[in-house]
Amino acid sequence: QSALTQPPSASGSLGQSVTISCTGTSSDVGAYDRVAWYQQHPGKAPKFIIYDVNNRPSGVPDRFSGSKSANTASLTVSGLQAEDEADYYCTSDSGSNSVLFGGGTKLTVL
Amino acid sequence: QVQLVESGGGVVQPGRSLRLSCAASGFTFSSYGMHWVRQAPGKGLEWVAAISYDASNKVYGDSVRGRFIISRDNSNDKMFLLMNSLTPEDTAVYYCAKRAQAGWYYLDDWGQGTPVTVSS
């Protein structure tokens, strides 16, 4: 199975909003509301920030939100802060006992 | 709080084997499925394998199926990854992660990773 498709980079200014896309197929992203997002700072372990398309685990700021349309899921970071600069990865259940990761998006805060 | 500590990484020659360990604490290990995820230098995350809470179900990514074996020891709160027939393409930081309550495919706690380098 192919990895989910994410743009390699995204950027936004402090205080602004940015949206990162994650495109799959009708067999994964389009088939299930089982999309998650992870944030990874350089040299650190990933952090779980969104699940079930648009739910946040406890402790994750509500500046992070998710959505989905057809085969594409999106992560929106509102009110950008300097500490949001990181790599972001999407995942989706594919119903085939495997976890698909997106290729990752490097978010730069200007 | 949840703590996951990987160990066993290092430099290994192509074709050889290596066994990684993940020591868990801060939660009831025997109640949770667990995962291994890897990240090659400068690359993205790649899911490697997962094991159910009771080890009755094990699943693998395409690139490691038939070479890697995931296992666990619930009496000692540990998970393992036996990596056989290693190639340079297996060079990566290997993370262990705990599944979330929301679904086995979500990973809500991660270790800091152990690096594996496959080189002659």
Boltz contact constraints between the chains, C-beta under 6 A:
constraints:
  - contact:
      token1: [A, 36]
      token2: [B, 106]
      max_distance: 6.0
  - contact:
      token1: [A, 45]
      token2: [B, 110]
      max_distance: 6.0
  - contact:
      token1: [A, 45]
      token2: [B, 112]
      max_distance: 6.0
  - contact:
      token1: [A, 46]
      token2: [B, 110]
      max_distance: 6.0
  - contact:
      token1: [A, 48]
      token2: [B, 108]
      max_distance: 6.0
  - contact:
      token1: [A, 51]
      token2: [B, 102]
      max_distance: 6.0
  - contact:
      token1: [A, 51]
      token2: [B, 106]
      max_distance: 6.0
  - contact:
      token1: [A, 89]
      token2: [B, 45]
      max_distance: 6.0
  - contact:
      token1: [A, 93]
      token2: [B, 105]
      max_distance: 6.0
  - contact:
      token1: [A, 97]
      token2: [B, 59]
      max_distance: 6.0
  - contact:
      token1: [A, 99]
      token2: [B, 47]
      max_distance: 6.0
  - contact:
      token1: [A, 99]
      token2: [B, 105]
      max_distance: 6.0
  - contact:
      token1: [A, 101]
      token2: [B, 45]
      max_distance: 6.0
  - contact:
      token1: [A, 101]
      token2: [B, 47]
      max_distance: 6.0
  - contact:
      token1: [A, 103]
      token2: [B, 44]
      max_distance: 6.0
  - contact:
      token1: [A, 104]
      token2: [B, 44]
      max_distance: 6.0
